[in-house]
Amino acid sequence: MFSSRFHWDPRPNRLTLALAARRAAGAPILDLTESNPTHAGLDYPPAIVASFAEPRMLAYEPAPAGVPTAREAVSAYYAARGHRVDPSRLLLTASTSEAYCYLFKLLADPGDEVLVPSPSYPLFEFLAGMESLAVRPYPLEYHGAWRIDLAALEASLTPRTRAIVLVNPNNPTGSYVKRAELHALTALCAARRIALISDEVFADYALTDDHQRVATLAGVEECLAFSMSGLSKVAGLPQMKLGWIVAAGPDALRCEALEKLEWIADTYLSVSTPVQCAAPALLAAGEAVQRQIRERTAANLAFARATLAHSAANILAVEGGWYITLQVPRIHSEEEWTLRLLEQDGVLVQPGFFYDFESEAYLVVSLLTAPDIFREGLPRIAAAVACA
């Protein structure tokens, strides 16, 4: 009697069961997977709470694309980074996940396909599946640095492909799209009448400098393109539930896309009035939170490199974001590595197969982890690898 969308296996995996058992036993856990900034020991400015004291929050005046002051605040966020985004090109959502759903509704019919990077964000299959779409992966190759396999991407296109998804920088590889890659992608999408969707939630968290890096697709003109971000990562405020879509591309296509997106948004009206009213203050206060996250991730990365420098655990090249990928010896599977680290060393990491790495053995660690936990957990990984 239920929809065929729900075709996933709901049973917990072995790591989930082992983690639950360890928690039930009260055993200590060094969690190196922390991705929730509100649980990471950051200092949040009092201005965040104060921003919800405005009386105008008590009036409900629906604006499907988002209230003007909130869109102007997001426009100013881009301007501060050197990108011109007129507020009329912005549409607010309750999250980046919702932005994906809106864009999939806009661009595709049931049974159509979207191309997604691999390895990358594990939620794509669920987001697309909820819209009755299929995902087809295209590979990111690693040869000392990550790059898009453009030939394989083009070979993955079918008559039912409606969009190519980029995660910029990628989660968990931390790799940015490069200018040459974007040039090839925009030409391909313009020729095939396919849209580009760029998830840019980690764009502010660069760990290296590279003039070939693409910061955002907000300025793309050659094909229809959409950039997404939100308060969750930009200001470390996932609980505020405010994201956005920036539409770019040829004028006629962009205007038609925004008109249709507004119809979709008007159907749901999911973005709360209070968070829209508070958006200017939240973005301003979030700068202090973002600064702490950048300092944290840089310091943890430096410690990880020093700790693992002479071990058999190799940190793959990373350009930005909150994560590092460790390549460990293939004497154990990723599942076995994660279980051994948890059960024998009390260290929680994620296996590469959570992110669809094509081969073994990779472990993913969060740089957002509190420094005391990170500095105790990383040496345990080094010791476990040395003893394996």
C-alpha positions, 0 to 999 in steps of 0.5 A: 500500500506504500509508494515504490519510492521506498526501496531502500533497505532500512536495516542498520549496518554493522557499524551502526549496530556496533556504535549503538552497542558501545553507547549502550555499554557506556564505553567512551567514543572518540567521534571523528565524524562530527559534522554538526557545528552546534555540537562542535564546541563553537562560540555562538554570538549573542546577536544570533538569539537577539535577531529573533526579537523583531515584532515584524516576525509576528506578521505572516506575509507570504513571499514565495521567492523569499522576503526582499530583505532576506534575499538582499542579505544573501545578495550582499553575502555574494557581493562581499566575495566579489560576485554580483548576484541580483536579488531577483535571481535568488529563491529561498528554501528551507534547506539545500536538500529542499533546493535539490527537490525544487530543482529536480521538480523543475527540470525532470519528469519521473524516470529521468536521470541526473548525473552525480559525482562519485565519490560524493555526498551519500544523500543523492540517491534518496533525494532523487528517488523521492522525486522518482528520478534515477541517479547515474554516477560520473567518476572523480579521479585521483592522481595526486589531486582530484579531477572530473573524468570528463570523458566518462561523464559525457559517456554517462549522458543518456537521452533522459539526462536532465542535469549534472550535479557538482559539489563544489567543493566536494564532500568528502574529497574537498576538491573544487571544480577548476576553470577548465572543467567548468568551461567544458561542462558549460559547453556540453550542457549548452549543446545538450540542453542540460542544466548544471546544479552546483552545491556550494555549501562548503565554498567558504572553507578553502584550505589552499589557494588556487587561482584555477578554482571556481568559487561559484557558478553564480556567474555562468552565462553559457547554460542554465545553471543553479548554485545552492548554499545556506546558513547550515554551513555558511553560518554554522546554523543548520537548525535555522533552516534557510537555504537558497538557489541562485539562477544563472545562464541565458536570460530567457532560460533563467527567467523562465526557470525562476518563474517556475521555481516560484510556482513550486515554492508557492505550493509549499511556502516552507521557509519560516517568516522569523528566519527570513526576518533574521537573515541579515543579522544571522549572516552577519553574526555567522561570520564569527562562527565561520571564522572559528570553523576555518581556524579549527579545520586548518589546525586539525588538518595540520595536526593530522598531517604531522601525526600521520606523516610517517604512517601507512595512513595517507591523507589524500590531497584536500582543497577545502571543506570539513573532511579529510580522506585517509587511504589505509592499507587494504589488509582489511576492508573499510568495514573491518577497519571502522569496526576495529577502530571503534571496538578496539580503539574507541575511535569512530570514523566513516568508511569510504563506501558511505560515499561510494568510493570505487575501491578500498580502503578509505576512511573519512574523518571530520576536521570539524571535530573538537581539537581535544578529541581530534588530537586523541583520536588521530594518534590512535588511528596511526597506532592501529595502522602501524600494528595492523 
